[in-house]
Amino acid sequence: MFSGNPPQTFTFTIEGMTCSSCANTAAKVLQALEGVESAKVDFETKTSTVIGKVSEADIKAAMSTNTNFEVLFKGESLAKPLTDEERSSYDIKTIKGGRKMKFIEHLSAGNITVFDFYADWCGPCRVFSPKVDRMLPAHLTKANTPMRDV
């Protein structure tokens, strides 16, 4: 908090919103943040303007704790999904078709299997899934961590 300083204005992008209800949720979270004097979210442009005695870190923390949206300040971007080449060096398989599936058929004996459920139309999925893609190679070995995109 910046109790002795004048209020600051922050303008940023909010990724993962898919409807005006999402924008309303984001606005309520931002307005409830201690130190915020004003918070507006525009669904059409996916931008927000916040005025208050807060920091970028405060705004990011409030949004990541209370929503599935990603705040991006100038110069920041979403995590990129793994390329096909990167995916090929790991045991990552995509299960498509929207059919009923049996999880047991996709498990790898003796290993932890990560299932990531995803939909192209889902805003939070587009934010979260690339983070999962990037996290697995960084923290787990290639040999023992299969992942299944469903």
N, CA, C and O of each residue as an XYZ file, in Angstrom:
600
protein
N       0.829     -1.192      0.000
C       0.000      0.000      0.000
C       0.870      1.251      0.000
O       1.991      1.248      0.510
N       0.343      2.299     -0.571
C       1.056      3.560     -0.680
C       0.294      4.624      0.099
O      -0.234      5.563     -0.497
N       0.230      4.492      1.422
C      -0.644      5.333      2.236
C      -0.309      6.821      2.165
O      -1.227      7.641      2.164
N       0.982      7.206      2.104
C       1.330      8.614      2.099
C       1.425      9.224      0.710
O       1.512     10.445      0.585
N       1.412      8.436     -0.297
C       1.580      8.911     -1.671
C       0.231      9.208     -2.319
O      -0.801      8.695     -1.887
N       0.247     10.043     -3.363
C      -1.006     10.310     -4.080
C      -1.454      9.068     -4.858
O      -0.639      8.194     -5.153
N      -2.739      8.990     -5.187
C      -3.224      7.846     -5.972
C      -2.528      7.787     -7.337
O      -2.152      8.810     -7.909
N      -2.372      6.576     -7.831
C      -1.781      6.344     -9.148
C      -2.853      5.803    -10.086
O      -3.848      5.232     -9.641
N      -2.645      5.984    -11.375
C      -3.547      5.425    -12.383
C      -2.831      4.289    -13.099
O      -1.712      4.455    -13.586
N      -3.483      3.137    -13.156
C      -2.960      1.954    -13.834
C      -3.916      1.568    -14.948
O      -5.122      1.465    -14.723
N      -3.396      1.355    -16.137
C      -4.191      0.846    -17.253
C      -3.532     -0.435    -17.717
O      -2.323     -0.474    -17.944
N      -4.326     -1.483    -17.858
C      -3.774     -2.792    -18.180
C      -4.809     -3.642    -18.905
O      -5.988     -3.294    -18.967
N      -4.347     -4.756    -19.449
C      -5.196     -5.718    -20.155
C      -5.575     -6.833    -19.186
O      -4.798     -7.216    -18.312
N      -6.792     -7.341    -19.367
C      -7.229     -8.514    -18.599
C      -7.537     -9.620    -19.595
O      -8.484     -9.514    -20.375
N      -6.742    -10.679    -19.571
C      -6.945    -11.822    -20.465
C      -7.786    -12.889    -19.775
O      -7.725    -13.068    -18.558
N      -8.568    -13.589    -20.584
C      -9.376    -14.694    -20.066
C     -10.845    -14.369    -19.913
O     -11.641    -15.261    -19.619
N     -11.230    -13.109    -20.104
C     -12.651    -12.745    -20.003
C     -13.354    -13.134    -21.299
O     -12.850    -12.867    -22.390
N     -14.521    -13.765    -21.175
C     -15.262    -14.191    -22.363
C     -16.652    -13.576    -22.454
O     -17.369    -13.821    -23.424
N     -17.048    -12.778    -21.456
C     -18.386    -12.190    -21.484
C     -18.437    -10.967    -20.567
O     -17.504    -10.708    -19.807
N     -19.530    -10.227    -20.650
C     -19.660     -9.029    -19.809
C     -19.765     -9.396    -18.332
O     -19.394     -8.600    -17.470
N     -20.265    -10.587    -18.034
C     -20.301    -11.036    -16.641
C     -18.880    -11.198    -16.091
O     -18.621    -10.899    -14.926
N     -17.969    -11.672    -16.935
C     -16.551    -11.769    -16.546
C     -16.008    -10.386    -16.198
O     -15.316    -10.211    -15.195
N     -16.330     -9.408    -17.042
C     -15.867     -8.038    -16.799
C     -16.438     -7.498    -15.489
O     -15.741     -6.806    -14.747
N     -17.702     -7.811    -15.205
C     -18.314     -7.381    -13.941
C     -17.600     -8.011    -12.751
O     -17.355     -7.343    -11.746
N     -17.266     -9.287    -12.862
C     -16.535     -9.966    -11.791
C     -15.180     -9.304    -11.573
O     -14.791     -9.033    -10.437
N     -14.464     -9.046    -12.663
C     -13.149     -8.406    -12.555
C     -13.275     -7.032    -11.903
O     -12.472     -6.673    -11.042
N     -14.285     -6.265    -12.315
C     -14.481     -4.923    -11.744
C     -14.760     -5.003    -10.246
O     -14.226     -4.204     -9.477
N     -15.584     -5.951     -9.824
C     -15.905     -6.094     -8.392
C     -14.657     -6.445     -7.583
O     -14.453     -5.915     -6.491
N     -13.829     -7.331     -8.115
C     -12.593     -7.709     -7.425
C     -11.674     -6.503     -7.294
O     -11.111     -6.263     -6.226
N     -11.520     -5.750     -8.364
C     -10.651     -4.571     -8.330
C     -11.195     -3.487     -7.402
O     -10.433     -2.856     -6.670
N     -12.513     -3.270     -7.430
C     -13.123     -2.253     -6.573
C     -13.019     -2.614     -5.094
O     -12.996     -1.729     -4.238
N     -12.956     -3.912     -4.790
C     -12.864     -4.355     -3.402
C     -11.436     -4.300     -2.861
O     -11.225     -4.457     -1.658
N     -10.472     -4.082     -3.723
C      -9.072     -4.038     -3.312
C      -8.816     -2.799     -2.462
O      -9.115     -1.676     -2.869
N      -8.260     -3.020     -1.280
C      -7.995     -1.904     -0.367
C      -7.067     -0.889     -1.026
O      -6.016     -1.249     -1.555
N      -7.462      0.379     -0.991
C      -6.679      1.453     -1.583
C      -7.183      1.900     -2.946
O      -6.759      2.939     -3.451
N      -8.089      1.122     -3.553
C      -8.626      1.479     -4.867
C      -9.739      2.506     -4.707
O     -10.688      2.300     -3.950
N      -9.610      3.604     -5.422
C     -10.642      4.645     -5.412
C     -11.630      4.444     -6.549
O     -12.815      4.749     -6.414
N     -11.135      3.929     -7.674
C     -11.977      3.733     -8.848
C     -11.405      2.599     -9.683
O     -10.191      2.486     -9.854
N     -12.302      1.758    -10.203
C     -11.877      0.660    -11.079
C     -12.925      0.461    -12.152
O     -14.105      0.275    -11.853
N     -12.496      0.499    -13.403
C     -13.399      0.281    -14.526
C     -12.806     -0.803    -15.405
O     -11.598     -0.844    -15.637
N     -13.683     -1.691    -15.897
C     -13.269     -2.769    -16.789
C     -14.123     -2.693    -18.041
O     -15.350     -2.634    -17.957
N     -13.483     -2.696    -19.201
C     -14.189     -2.659    -20.484
C     -14.031     -4.017    -21.157
O     -12.937     -4.388    -21.581
N     -15.147     -4.762    -21.250
C     -15.097     -6.098    -21.830
C     -14.674     -6.063    -23.290
O     -13.879     -6.900    -23.717
N     -15.181     -5.124    -24.057
C     -14.900     -5.073    -25.498
C     -13.404     -4.938    -25.796
O     -12.886     -5.591    -26.702
N     -12.719     -4.095    -25.035
C     -11.286     -3.886    -25.277
C     -10.406     -4.733    -24.359
O      -9.186     -4.765    -24.517
N     -11.032     -5.419    -23.396
C     -10.310     -6.256    -22.418
C      -9.313     -5.433    -21.604
O      -8.258     -5.928    -21.208
N      -9.665     -4.162    -21.362
C      -8.765     -3.295    -20.596
C      -9.442     -2.839    -19.309
O     -10.665     -2.869    -19.172
N      -8.604     -2.419    -18.380
C      -9.084     -1.885    -17.112
C      -8.252     -0.669    -16.740
O      -7.064     -0.579    -17.052
N      -8.911      0.263    -16.062
C      -8.216      1.413    -15.491
C      -8.545      1.444    -14.004
O      -9.710      1.443    -13.607
N      -7.503      1.470    -13.200
C      -7.640      1.505    -11.745
C      -6.931      2.740    -11.236
O      -5.800      3.030    -11.625
N      -7.605      3.462    -10.366
C      -7.008      4.626     -9.699
C      -7.005      4.333     -8.210
O      -8.030      3.970     -7.632
N      -5.844      4.494     -7.598
C      -5.777      4.250     -6.164
C      -4.365      4.199     -5.642
O      -3.391      4.342     -6.381
N      -4.287      3.992     -4.362
C      -3.001      3.874     -3.672
C      -2.680      2.386     -3.541
O      -2.699      1.811     -2.453
N      -2.388      1.795     -4.687
C      -2.058      0.376     -4.783
C      -0.860      0.230     -5.713
O      -0.378      1.211     -6.278
N      -0.394     -0.979     -5.863
C       0.720     -1.251     -6.780
C       0.276     -2.250     -7.846
O      -0.786     -2.861     -7.729
N       1.092     -2.413     -8.883
C       0.815     -3.432     -9.888
C       0.739     -4.805     -9.227
O      -0.109     -5.626     -9.578
N       1.638     -5.047     -8.262
C       1.652     -6.337     -7.567
C       0.348     -6.564     -6.800
O      -0.161     -7.684     -6.769
N      -0.199     -5.510     -6.180
C      -1.474     -5.629     -5.465
C      -2.592     -6.027     -6.421
O      -3.413     -6.890     -6.111
N      -2.612     -5.386     -7.587
C      -3.656     -5.651     -8.591
C      -3.528     -7.080     -9.094
O      -4.526     -7.797     -9.170
N      -2.318     -7.506     -9.439
C      -2.101     -8.874     -9.926
C      -2.504     -9.899     -8.865
O      -3.152    -10.898     -9.178
N      -2.123     -9.652     -7.625
C      -2.439    -10.596     -6.547
C      -3.942    -10.720     -6.343
O      -4.456    -11.826     -6.173
N      -4.647     -9.602     -6.358
C      -6.104     -9.637     -6.166
C      -6.783    -10.409     -7.281
O      -7.684    -11.209     -7.026
N      -6.361    -10.176     -8.512
C      -6.987    -10.847     -9.651
C      -6.631    -12.332     -9.695
O      -7.491    -13.157    -10.004
N      -5.390    -12.685     -9.393
C      -5.021    -14.105     -9.460
C      -5.619    -14.896     -8.302
O      -5.866    -16.095     -8.432
N      -5.851    -14.240     -7.178
C      -6.444    -14.910     -6.028
C      -7.947    -15.087     -6.187
O      -8.506    -16.088     -5.739
N      -8.601    -14.123     -6.820
C     -10.067    -14.096     -6.834
C     -10.715    -14.354     -8.188
O     -11.941    -14.403     -8.280
N      -9.915    -14.522     -9.243
C     -10.475    -14.790    -10.570
C      -9.574    -15.783    -11.302
O      -8.519    -16.166    -10.797
N      -9.991    -16.186    -12.472
C      -9.154    -17.013    -13.352
C      -8.647    -16.180    -14.523
O      -8.355    -16.720    -15.589
N      -8.542    -14.877    -14.330
C      -8.093    -13.976    -15.383
C      -6.641    -13.587    -15.138
O      -6.138    -13.699    -14.020
N      -5.982    -13.137    -16.177
C      -4.572    -12.745    -16.105
C      -4.441    -11.255    -16.380
O      -4.922    -10.765    -17.402
N      -3.799    -10.541    -15.481
C      -3.528     -9.114    -15.649
C      -2.189     -8.960    -16.361
O      -1.183     -9.540    -15.954
N      -2.197     -8.168    -17.432
C      -0.971     -7.906    -18.189
C      -0.740     -6.409    -18.282
O      -1.540     -5.681    -18.870
N       0.359     -5.957    -17.697
C       0.748     -4.562    -17.812
C       1.595     -4.401    -19.074
O       2.003     -5.389    -19.683
N       1.853     -3.168    -19.459
C       2.593     -2.873    -20.681
C       3.891     -3.680    -20.726
O       4.649     -3.716    -19.757
N       4.130     -4.325    -21.865
C       5.339     -5.102    -22.055
C       5.227     -6.557    -21.624
O       6.137     -7.344    -21.887
N       4.132     -6.932    -20.968
C       3.944     -8.315    -20.527
C       3.089     -9.075    -21.539
O       2.315     -8.473    -22.283
N       3.231    -10.392    -21.562
C       2.414    -11.212    -22.451
C       2.067    -12.522    -21.753
O       2.683    -12.901    -20.758
N       1.067    -13.197    -22.301
C       0.677    -14.498    -21.764
C       1.765    -15.524    -22.027
O       2.568    -15.376    -22.949
N       1.782    -16.562    -21.210
C       2.677    -17.684    -21.468
C       2.299    -18.292    -22.814
O       1.118    -18.406    -23.141
N       3.286    -18.672    -23.576
C       3.048    -19.282    -24.885
C       2.956    -20.796    -24.726
O       3.718    -21.383    -23.958
N       2.028    -21.435    -25.445
C       1.982    -22.900    -25.406
C       3.272    -23.487    -25.963
O       3.981    -22.835    -26.729
N       3.566    -24.711    -25.577
C       4.734    -25.387    -26.142
C       4.550    -25.552    -27.641
O       3.432    -25.754    -28.116
N       5.624    -25.469    -28.372
C       5.569    -25.725    -29.816
C       5.417    -27.229    -30.030
O       5.629    -28.013    -29.105
N       5.056    -27.627    -31.228
C       4.950    -29.054    -31.547
C       6.283    -29.757    -31.305
O       6.319    -30.888    -30.821
N       7.371    -29.081    -31.646
C       8.701    -29.664    -31.435
C       8.981    -29.864    -29.946
O       9.479    -30.916    -29.544
N       8.662    -28.860    -29.126
C       8.862    -28.987    -27.681
C       7.988    -30.103    -27.101
O       8.443    -30.891    -26.271
N       6.730    -30.160    -27.548
C       5.805    -31.183    -27.057
C       6.289    -32.588    -27.417
O       6.086    -33.529    -26.650
N       6.924    -32.733    -28.576
C       7.347    -34.060    -29.030
C       8.442    -34.649    -28.150
O       8.631    -35.866    -28.148
N       9.163    -33.828    -27.409
C      10.227    -34.355    -26.552
C       9.699    -34.790    -25.181
O      10.463    -35.272    -24.344
N       8.417    -34.621    -24.959
C       7.774    -35.047    -23.718
C       6.632    -35.997    -24.066
O       6.224    -36.090    -25.224
N       6.125    -36.693    -23.069
C       5.006    -37.610    -23.274
C       3.708    -36.820    -23.111
O       2.993    -36.980    -22.121
N       3.410    -35.955    -24.104
C       2.200    -35.143    -24.076
C       1.313    -35.570    -25.235
O       1.720    -35.508    -26.395
N       0.116    -35.997    -24.919
C      -0.829    -36.443    -25.943
C      -2.119    -35.649    -25.806
O      -2.544    -35.320    -24.698
N      -2.730    -35.349    -26.929
C      -4.007    -34.656    -26.939
C      -5.111    -35.655    -27.244
O      -5.030    -36.410    -28.213
N      -6.141    -35.651    -26.412
C      -7.285    -36.538    -26.586
C      -8.431    -35.662    -27.061
O      -8.911    -34.816    -26.305
N      -8.875    -35.844    -28.288
C      -9.909    -34.975    -28.863
C     -11.186    -35.750    -29.114
O     -11.212    -36.979    -29.037
N     -12.232    -35.024    -29.412
C     -13.458    -35.637    -29.882
C     -14.657    -35.430    -29.000
O     -15.778    -35.676    -29.444
N     -14.482    -34.995    -27.781
C     -15.619    -34.743    -26.909
C     -16.384    -36.002    -26.523
O     -17.536    -35.925    -26.097
N     -15.755    -37.149    -26.670
C     -16.409    -38.405    -26.313
C     -16.080    -38.782    -24.878
O     -15.145    -38.258    -24.273
N     -16.864    -39.694    -24.358
C     -16.583    -40.248    -23.043
C     -15.240    -40.964    -23.120
O     -14.936    -41.623    -24.115
N     -14.446    -40.832    -22.077
C     -13.149    -41.485    -22.078
C     -12.940    -42.232    -20.777
O     -13.568    -41.929    -19.762
N     -12.067    -43.194    -20.815
C     -11.684    -43.937    -19.617
C     -10.279    -43.483    -19.240
O      -9.317    -43.709    -19.974
N     -10.183    -42.841    -18.086
C      -8.895    -42.310    -17.654
C      -7.825    -43.395    -17.585
O      -6.671    -43.163    -17.944
N      -8.209    -44.554    -17.131
C      -7.241    -45.639    -16.953
C      -6.515    -45.977    -18.254
O      -5.370    -46.426    -18.226
N      -7.170    -45.765    -19.382
C      -6.545    -46.055    -20.669
C      -5.433    -45.065    -21.018
O      -4.636    -45.314    -21.923
N      -5.383    -43.953    -20.305
C      -4.405    -42.907    -20.619
C      -3.353    -42.717    -19.529
O      -2.547    -41.789    -19.597
N      -3.358    -43.585    -18.537
C      -2.370    -43.515    -17.470
C      -1.087    -44.204    -17.903
O      -1.095    -45.104    -18.743
N       0.013    -43.762    -17.311
C       1.307    -44.367    -17.565
C       1.746    -45.041    -16.265
O       1.979    -44.366    -15.262
N       1.857    -46.359    -16.282
C       2.155    -47.128    -15.074
C       3.399    -46.612    -14.363
O       4.437    -46.383    -14.984
N       3.278    -46.434    -13.062
C       4.399    -46.013    -12.235
C       4.730    -44.537    -12.309
O       5.716    -44.097    -11.717
N       3.924    -43.759    -13.027
C       4.193    -42.329    -13.183
C       2.971    -41.509    -12.783
O       1.854    -42.025    -12.736
N       3.189    -40.256    -12.501
C       2.098    -39.309    -12.290
C       1.650    -38.855    -13.673
O       2.480    -38.476    -14.499
N       0.352    -38.888    -13.932
C      -0.179    -38.419    -15.206
C      -0.985    -37.157    -14.950
O      -1.868    -37.149    -14.092
N      -0.694    -36.101    -15.677
C      -1.398    -34.826    -15.545
C      -2.446    -34.735    -16.649
O      -2.125    -34.887    -17.827
N      -3.698    -34.488    -16.270
C      -4.777    -34.278    -17.235
C      -5.134    -32.794    -17.219
O      -5.459    -32.244    -16.167
N      -5.074    -32.158    -18.363
C      -5.408    -30.734    -18.493
C      -6.645    -30.635    -19.377
O      -6.581    -30.911    -20.575
N      -7.763    -30.244    -18.790
C      -9.008    -30.114    -19.544
C      -9.077    -28.714    -20.142
O      -8.856    -27.721    -19.449
N      -9.381    -28.644    -21.424
C      -9.264    -27.408    -22.181
C     -10.400    -27.295    -23.192
O     -10.855    -28.295    -23.748
N     -10.849    -26.068    -23.422
C     -11.803    -25.785    -24.498
C     -11.367    -24.494    -25.181
O     -11.013    -23.525    -24.511
N     -11.391    -24.478    -26.513
C     -10.978    -23.289    -27.257
C     -11.781    -22.053    -26.880
O     -11.249    -20.943    -26.891
N     -13.059    -22.230    -26.544
C     -13.932    -21.098    -26.231
C     -13.747    -20.589    -24.806
O     -14.291    -19.543    -24.454
N     -12.992    -21.306    -23.983
C     -12.849    -20.983    -22.559
C     -11.687    -20.006    -22.340
O     -10.524    -20.371    -22.510
N     -12.008    -18.770    -21.964
C     -10.971    -17.762    -21.726
C      -9.959    -18.167    -20.679
O      -8.758    -18.098    -20.941
N     -10.401    -18.594    -19.481
C      -9.422    -19.024    -18.476
C      -8.567    -20.200    -18.942
O      -7.406    -20.305    -18.548
N      -9.121    -21.090    -19.777
C      -8.317    -22.205    -20.318
C      -7.168    -21.673    -21.160
O      -6.050    -22.181    -21.084
N      -7.442    -20.650    -21.964
C      -6.399    -20.082    -22.834
C      -5.292    -19.417    -22.019
O      -4.157    -19.306    -22.482
N      -5.624    -18.975    -20.801
C      -4.630    -18.373    -19.917
C      -3.861    -19.459    -19.164
O      -2.636    -19.399    -19.062
N      -4.585    -20.453    -18.637
C      -3.999    -21.442    -17.732
C      -3.228    -22.556    -18.435
O      -2.136    -22.919    -17.998
N      -3.774    -23.096    -19.504
C      -3.151    -24.267    -20.149
C      -1.715    -24.032    -20.602
O      -0.871    -24.901    -20.384
N      -1.397    -22.890    -21.226
C       0.017    -22.669    -21.582
C       0.929    -22.616    -20.356
O       2.099    -22.987    -20.443
N       0.409    -22.162    -19.225
C       1.217    -22.151    -18.000
C       1.520    -23.579    -17.562
O       2.636    -23.880    -17.138
N       0.523    -24.461    -17.665
C       0.743    -25.871    -17.335
C       1.770    -26.456    -18.294
O       2.695    -27.149    -17.868
N       1.612    -26.178    -19.597
C       2.578    -26.648    -20.595
C       4.002    -26.259    -20.199
O       4.913    -27.086    -20.246
N       4.185    -25.019    -19.816
C       5.522    -24.500    -19.510
C       6.033    -24.993    -18.155
O       7.239    -25.154    -17.967
N       5.123    -25.231    -17.218
C       5.522    -25.661    -15.881
C       6.076    -27.087    -15.894
O       7.088    -27.363    -15.249
N       5.432    -27.976    -16.610
C       5.839    -29.381    -16.560
C       7.296    -29.596    -16.962
O       8.042    -30.210    -16.199
N       7.729    -29.120    -18.119
C       9.142    -29.349    -18.470
C      10.113    -28.687    -17.488
O      11.216    -29.188    -17.269
N       9.708    -27.582    -16.909
C      10.598    -26.868    -15.998
C      10.768    -27.586    -14.658
O      11.793    -27.422    -13.997
N       9.768    -28.381    -14.251
C       9.799    -28.971    -12.913
C       9.824    -30.490    -12.868
O      10.090    -31.074    -11.818
N       9.554    -31.125    -13.981
C       9.477    -32.578    -13.970
C      10.351    -33.161    -15.073
O      10.638    -32.489    -16.064
N      10.764    -34.383    -14.904
C      11.633    -34.991    -15.908
C      10.832    -35.495    -17.099
O       9.646    -35.799    -16.979
N      11.475    -35.578    -18.223
C      10.825    -36.032    -19.450
C      10.341    -37.470    -19.332
O       9.290    -37.820    -19.868
N      11.081    -38.278    -18.655
C      10.816    -39.722    -18.649
C       9.605    -40.125    -17.810
O       8.984    -41.148    -18.099
N       9.250    -39.355    -16.783
C       8.238    -39.879    -15.878
C       7.024    -38.998    -15.657
O       6.346    -39.157    -14.642
N       6.717    -38.077    -16.557
C       5.565    -37.218    -16.351
C       4.735    -37.082    -17.608
O       4.863    -36.098    -18.335
N       3.890    -38.055    -17.869
C       3.003    -37.910    -19.033
C       1.929    -36.872    -18.771
O       1.474    -36.700    -17.640
N       1.530    -36.185    -19.826
C       0.455    -35.201    -19.733
C      -0.559    -35.496    -20.830
O      -0.193    -35.862    -21.947
N      -1.833    -35.333    -20.500
C      -2.907    -35.564    -21.443
C      -3.756    -34.317    -21.548
O      -4.385    -33.918    -20.568
N      -3.790    -33.690    -22.721
C      -4.672    -32.561    -22.977
C      -6.026    -33.138    -23.388
O      -6.121    -33.870    -24.373
N      -7.058    -32.812    -22.641
C      -8.393    -33.358    -22.924
C      -9.305    -32.235    -23.349
O     -10.479    -32.468    -23.636
